[in-house]
């Protein structure tokens, strides 16, 4: 018996190899950099992301290609998602810089862990085997656990990290158990070969159904869909705001890739089974996320429940099982990641040394202190609420259309109903900024020019994409065609 070994095409995985190498370079370089010159670590990190953007776009193949025995894929979807992840992460690192410096935690670990998290997302996005999916997911998760506990002298951060770790481990176990059952039934972990295995066993096979249930539960935990959402509010509130911003933005894009690779591509033949489960998860997420957010007085917890409700919308497009639905969800998650980054950036901009602007009351009278920031925050809140002409309105509209197209108009009506309820807490933020008097001890907001420009670009992009969504929508449609 002879065996042949095919050399993998390492060029296809050049972005991941580059990111891993640069994360190690930043880690080692940071050891020789004094606290006074820590900005060098930050600059190296941003240059790493810029290099990754160029490498990913310039090295993208003209057609879908596989390597590492079919476990890795380079296609249009991976190119687009990776590029967006780099850009969103770059904005997050920029917003975080002064926040970390003011609290004496401006250390290289934050950026190194962030880069390893980006590497995990990249692996998830290009995964074409359940094994690769799991490896990418765990790399991202371990980075996030450490980042939440980054402020070691904070009891709330340590508690949040512990909760996140325990529930994340439980979710990983669920996902791994489901993958093992699918492997036992089909004899393969290769996503492109699952269809043949499923056809041989039949879609009514009890092992396949149980495996699917465990996988959906694991994915729901990772996405934060109700009833597996309990970790999100505590982690968002307990973690440093810069880490909350990181968790609440780029990993959502990787979460979309995770669902697409596992459910849409791998288990597409079991669509009837996972569609029913996603319907339940979506309705519960929309209901619980929007209703509980109404009662929140903590801004980070409000945004946490807002995230849960947006996960519900994301699932609406995916459960349709159509290309239009997938592209609508892709459009939704890209625009949401940008909007969420801007929302959390506002929390950071309002904070200062010795003061965390985590309560809704801290937004009172923002228009009197900084009319421009108030206007930018208004755009972001309008987008999250789905108010035209911001991009949030258009994103919700195309997701609802994809649901109506599969004859589930009742689901679209439910989503609209809960969106109307959810609009209240976003508009409450606007009311606080424009119609309430600022607190007596409220200070003038100071920020660097580059941060101001980035925040303005971030918020104005929400308006621009709402008025002219055609380019991004065409890209999303072409990516999934």
C-alpha positions in Angstrom: 0.0 0.0 0.0 1.4 3.3 -1.0 0.3 6.7 0.3 0.7 10.0 -1.4 1.3 13.3 0.2 0.1 16.5 -1.5 1.9 19.6 -0.5 -0.6 22.2 0.7 -0.8 25.4 -1.2 0.5 27.7 1.5 0.0 30.8 -0.6 -3.8 30.5 -0.1 -3.3 30.7 3.7 -0.8 33.6 3.4 -3.0 36.0 5.4 -3.3 33.6 8.3 0.5 32.8 8.3 1.2 36.5 8.1 -1.2 37.3 11.0 0.3 34.6 13.2 3.9 35.7 12.4 3.1 39.4 13.1 1.2 38.6 16.3 4.4 36.8 17.5 6.6 39.7 16.3 4.4 42.2 18.2 4.5 40.0 21.3 8.3 39.8 21.3 8.8 43.5 20.3 6.5 44.6 23.1 8.9 43.0 25.7 11.6 45.4 24.7 9.4 48.5 24.6 9.1 50.7 27.7 5.7 51.9 28.9 6.5 55.4 27.7 6.9 54.1 24.1 4.0 51.7 24.2 2.5 53.5 21.3 5.0 51.6 19.1 3.1 48.4 19.9 -0.1 50.1 18.9 1.4 51.3 15.6 2.8 47.8 14.8 -0.7 46.3 15.4 -2.3 48.8 13.1 0.3 48.2 10.4 -0.3 44.4 10.8 -3.9 44.9 10.1 -3.2 47.1 7.1 -0.8 44.5 5.8 -3.4 41.8 6.2 -5.9 43.9 4.2 -3.5 44.2 1.3 -2.4 40.6 1.5 -6.0 39.3 1.6 -7.3 41.4 -1.3 -4.2 41.1 -3.5 -3.9 37.4 -2.9 -7.6 36.5 -3.4 -8.0 33.8 -6.1 -10.3 34.4 -9.0 -12.2 31.3 -8.2 -12.9 29.2 -5.1 -9.8 27.1 -4.1 -9.1 24.6 -1.4 -5.9 23.5 0.4 -4.8 21.5 3.5 -6.7 18.5 2.3 -9.9 20.5 1.7 -10.0 21.8 5.3 -9.3 25.4 4.2 -11.1 27.4 1.6 -10.3 30.7 -0.1 -13.4 32.2 -1.8 -15.2 35.5 -2.2 -17.0 35.1 1.1 -13.7 34.7 3.0 -12.1 37.6 1.3 -14.9 40.0 2.1 -15.4 38.9 5.7 -11.7 39.0 6.5 -11.4 42.5 5.1 -14.3 43.8 7.1 -12.9 42.1 10.2 -9.5 43.9 9.8 -11.2 47.3 9.2 -13.6 47.0 12.2 -10.8 45.8 14.4 -8.6 48.6 13.3 -11.3 51.1 14.4 -11.7 49.3 17.7 -8.0 49.5 18.4 -7.9 53.2 17.6 -10.9 53.9 19.9 -9.3 51.8 22.7 -5.9 53.6 22.7 -6.6 56.6 24.9 -9.1 54.6 27.1 -6.4 52.1 28.0 -3.8 54.8 28.5 -6.0 56.8 30.9 -6.5 53.7 33.1 -2.8 52.6 33.1 -3.6 49.4 31.2 -2.1 50.5 27.9 -0.2 47.3 27.5 0.9 45.1 24.6 -1.2 42.1 25.8 -4.4 43.8 24.7 -3.2 44.2 21.1 -1.5 40.8 21.0 -4.6 39.0 22.3 -6.7 41.1 19.8 -4.5 39.9 16.9 -4.8 36.3 18.0 -8.5 36.8 18.2 -8.4 38.1 14.6 -6.5 35.1 13.6 -9.1 32.9 15.1 -11.8 34.7 13.2 -9.8 34.3 10.0 -9.6 30.6 10.5 -13.3 30.4 11.2 -14.1 32.4 8.0 -11.9 30.1 5.8 -12.8 26.8 7.5 -14.1 24.1 5.3 -14.0 21.3 7.8 -15.7 21.0 11.2 -12.3 20.4 12.7 -11.0 23.8 11.3 -14.2 25.5 12.4 -13.6 24.3 15.9 -10.0 25.3 16.0 -10.7 28.8 14.8 -13.6 29.1 17.3 -11.5 28.1 20.2 -8.6 30.4 19.3 -11.0 33.3 19.2 -12.8 32.2 22.4 -9.6 31.8 24.4 -8.4 35.2 23.3 -11.7 36.8 24.4 -11.7 35.1 27.8 -8.2 36.6 28.5 -9.2 40.0 27.2 -12.3 40.2 29.5 -10.0 39.5 32.5 -7.4 41.9 31.1 -7.9 44.4 34.0 -6.7 42.0 36.7 -7.4 44.3 39.7 -11.1 44.5 38.7 -13.4 42.2 40.6 -16.2 42.7 38.0 -13.9 41.9 35.1 -12.6 38.7 36.8 -16.2 37.6 37.6 -17.3 38.3 34.0 -14.3 36.4 32.6 -15.1 33.4 34.8 -18.7 33.3 33.7 -17.7 33.7 30.1 -15.2 31.0 30.3 -17.5 28.5 32.0 -20.5 29.1 29.7 -18.1 29.3 26.7 -16.6 25.9 27.6 -20.2 24.5 27.9 -21.0 25.8 24.5 -17.9 24.4 23.0 -18.7 21.0 24.5 -22.2 21.1 23.0 -20.8 22.0 19.6 -18.1 19.4 19.8 -20.6 16.7 20.9 -22.8 17.6 17.9 -19.9 17.5 15.5 -18.9 14.1 16.8 -22.4 12.7 16.2 -22.5 14.1 12.7 -19.1 12.5 12.1 -20.3 9.2 13.5 -23.3 9.3 11.1 -21.6 10.5 8.0 -18.0 9.4 8.4 -16.6 12.8 7.4 -15.8 16.2 8.8 -15.3 17.7 5.4 -18.1 20.2 4.7 -18.3 19.4 1.0 -18.7 15.7 1.7 -21.4 15.9 4.3 -24.2 15.9 1.7 -23.3 12.4 0.5 -23.2 11.1 4.1 -26.5 12.7 4.9 -28.1 11.3 1.7 -26.9 7.8 2.6 -28.4 7.9 6.1 -31.5 9.9 5.3 -32.6 13.2 6.8 -34.8 11.4 9.4 -31.8 9.6 10.9 -32.0 10.0 14.7 -28.2 10.4 15.1 -28.1 13.2 12.5 -31.0 14.9 14.2 -29.5 14.8 17.6 -26.1 15.9 16.2 -27.9 18.9 14.5 -29.6 19.9 17.8 -26.4 20.0 19.7 -24.7 21.9 17.0 -27.4 24.5 16.9 -27.4 24.8 20.6 -23.6 25.4 20.5 -23.9 28.0 17.8 -26.7 29.8 19.7 -24.5 29.9 22.8 -21.7 31.5 20.8 -23.9 34.0 19.0 -25.8 34.9 22.2 -29.3 33.9 21.0 -32.0 33.5 23.6 -32.3 31.3 25.7 -28.5 30.9 25.6 -27.8 34.6 26.0 -27.2 34.9 29.8 -23.5 35.5 29.5 -23.8 38.6 27.2 -25.1 41.3 29.6 -22.7 40.3 32.4 -19.7 40.1 30.2 -20.5 43.3 28.4 -20.9 45.2 31.7 -18.0 43.5 33.6 -15.3 43.8 30.9 -13.4 47.0 30.2 -15.3 49.0 27.7 -12.5 48.6 25.1 -12.9 44.9 25.3 -16.7 45.1 25.2 -16.4 47.0 22.0 -14.1 44.4 20.6 -16.4 41.5 21.6 -19.5 43.4 20.3 -18.2 44.1 16.8 -15.8 42.0 14.7 -16.6 38.6 16.3 -20.2 39.0 15.1 -18.9 38.8 11.6 -17.0 35.7 12.4 -20.2 34.3 14.0 -22.0 34.8 10.7 -19.3 32.9 8.9 -19.6 30.1 11.5 -23.3 29.7 10.9 -22.8 29.9 7.1 -20.1 27.3 7.0 -21.7 24.9 9.4 -25.4 25.1 8.7 -25.8 26.6 5.2 -22.9 24.8 3.5 -22.3 21.8 5.7 -25.8 20.8 6.8 -27.9 22.5 4.1 -29.6 19.2 3.4 -31.0 19.3 6.9 -32.4 22.8 6.3 -35.9 21.8 7.4 -34.6 20.7 10.8 -32.5 23.7 11.6 -34.9 26.2 10.1 -37.5 25.4 12.8 -35.0 25.8 15.6 -33.7 29.1 14.2 -37.3 30.4 14.0 -37.7 29.8 17.7 -34.3 31.3 18.5 -35.0 34.4 16.4 -38.4 35.1 17.9 -37.1 34.6 21.5 -34.0 36.8 20.8 -36.1 39.6 19.3 -38.6 39.5 22.2 -36.2 39.1 25.1 -33.6 41.4 23.7 -35.9 44.3 23.0 -38.2 44.0 26.0 -35.5 43.6 28.7 -33.4 46.4 27.1 -36.3 48.8 28.0 -35.6 48.4 31.7 -31.9 49.0 31.5 -30.3 52.0 33.0 -26.7 50.9 32.3 -25.7 51.8 28.8 -23.5 48.8 28.3 -26.2 46.4 29.4 -28.7 48.1 27.2 -26.3 47.6 24.2 -25.9 44.0 25.3 -29.6 43.3 25.1 -29.6 45.3 21.9 -27.0 42.9 20.5 -29.3 40.0 21.4 -32.1 41.5 19.5 -29.9 42.0 16.4 -28.8 38.4 16.6 -32.5 37.6 16.1 -32.6 39.7 13.0 -29.4 38.0 11.7 -31.0 34.6 12.2 -34.1 35.7 10.2 -32.1 36.0 7.0 -30.2 32.8 7.5 -33.2 30.6 8.3 -34.8 31.5 5.0 -32.2 29.2 3.4 -32.1 31.3 0.2 -29.2 33.2 -1.3 -31.2 36.4 -1.0 -31.6 35.7 2.7 -27.9 34.9 3.2 -26.8 38.1 1.4 -29.4 40.1 3.5 -27.9 38.7 6.7 -24.4 39.4 5.4 -25.3 43.0 4.7 -27.0 43.2 8.1 -24.1 41.9 10.1 -21.5 44.0 8.3 -23.5 47.2 8.9 -24.3 46.2 12.5 -20.6 45.6 13.3 -19.8 49.1 12.2 -22.7 50.6 14.0 -22.0 48.7 17.3 -18.3 49.8 17.1 -19.5 53.4 16.9 -22.0 52.9 19.8 -19.4 51.6 22.1 -16.9 54.2 21.0 -19.3 56.8 22.3 -19.2 55.2 25.7 -15.4 55.3 25.6 -15.3 59.0 24.4 -17.6 60.0 27.3 -15.3 58.2 29.9 -12.2 59.6 31.4 -9.7 58.7 34.1 -11.6 57.7 37.2 -15.0 57.9 35.6 -16.8 55.3 33.5 -19.7 56.7 31.5 -21.7 53.5 31.7 -25.1 54.9 32.7 -27.7 56.3 30.4 -27.8 59.5 32.5 -24.2 60.2 31.6 -25.6 61.1 28.1 -27.8 63.9 29.5 -27.2 67.2 27.7 -24.6 65.8 25.4 -25.8 68.2 22.7 -24.9 71.2 24.9 -21.4 69.8 25.6 -20.6 68.5 22.1 -23.2 69.0 19.4 -21.2 67.1 16.8 -20.8 64.0 19.0 -24.5 64.2 19.8 -25.3 64.2 16.1 -23.1 61.3 15.4 -24.6 59.3 18.3 -28.0 60.2 17.0 -27.2 58.6 13.6 -25.9 55.5 15.3 -29.0 55.1 17.5 -31.3 55.8 14.6 -29.5 53.0 12.6 -29.8 50.5 15.4 -33.5 51.4 15.7 -34.0 51.1 12.0 -35.0 54.7 11.3 -34.7 55.9 7.7 -32.5 57.0 6.0 -29.8 55.2 8.1 -28.5 51.9 7.0 -30.2 50.0 9.8 -33.5 50.7 8.2 -32.4 49.2 4.8 -30.7 46.2 6.5 -33.9 45.3 8.4 -36.0 45.9 5.3 -34.1 43.4 3.1 -34.0 40.8 5.9 -37.8 41.1 6.3 -38.2 40.8 2.5 -36.2 37.5 2.5 -38.5 36.1 5.2 -41.7 37.2 3.3 -40.3 35.6 0.2 -40.4 32.2 1.8 -44.1 32.7 2.8 -43.4 33.5 6.5 -45.0 36.9 6.6 -46.1 36.2 10.2 -42.5 36.1 11.2 -41.8 39.4 9.5 -44.7 41.0 11.4 -43.4 39.7 14.7 -40.0 41.1 13.9 -41.5 44.5 13.0 -43.5 44.5 16.2 -40.5 43.9 18.4 -38.5 46.4 16.4 -41.0 49.1 17.2 -40.8 48.2 20.9 -37.0 48.3 20.7 -37.0 51.7 19.0 -38.1 53.2 22.4 -34.8 52.6 24.2 -32.8 53.9 21.3 -34.9 57.0 21.1 -34.6 57.4 24.8 -30.8 57.9 24.3 -31.6 60.7 21.8 -34.1 62.3 24.2 -31.4 62.3 27.0 -28.8 63.9 24.7 -31.1 66.7 23.2 -33.8 67.4 25.8 -32.3 66.8 29.2 -29.9 69.2 31.0 -26.3 68.0 31.5 -25.2 67.0 35.0 -23.5 69.7 37.1 -20.2 67.8 37.1 -20.3 67.1 33.4 -17.0 67.9 31.7 -16.1 69.0 28.2 -15.2 66.1 26.0 -11.6 66.0 24.8 -10.3 63.6 22.2 -7.6 63.4 19.7 -8.1 64.5 16.1 -7.6 61.0 14.6 -10.2 59.6 17.1 -12.6 62.4 16.2 -12.2 61.8 12.5 -12.5 58.0 12.8 -15.7 58.3 14.9 -17.2 60.8 12.5 -16.4 58.6 9.5 -17.8 55.6 11.4 -21.1 57.4 12.1 -21.4 59.1 8.7 -20.9 55.8 7.0 -24.1 54.6 8.6 -25.9 57.5 6.9 -24.1 57.1 3.6 -24.8 53.4 3.4 -28.4 54.0 4.2 -28.8 56.5 1.4 -26.7 54.6 -1.1 -26.7 50.9 -0.1 -26.4 49.6 -3.7 -22.6 49.1 -3.7 -22.4 47.1 -0.5 -25.5 45.2 -1.3 -24.2 44.2 -4.7 -21.0 43.1 -3.1 -22.9 40.9 -0.6 -25.0 39.4 -3.3 -22.0 38.7 -5.6 -20.1 37.2 -2.7 -22.8 34.6 -2.1 -23.9 34.0 -5.7 
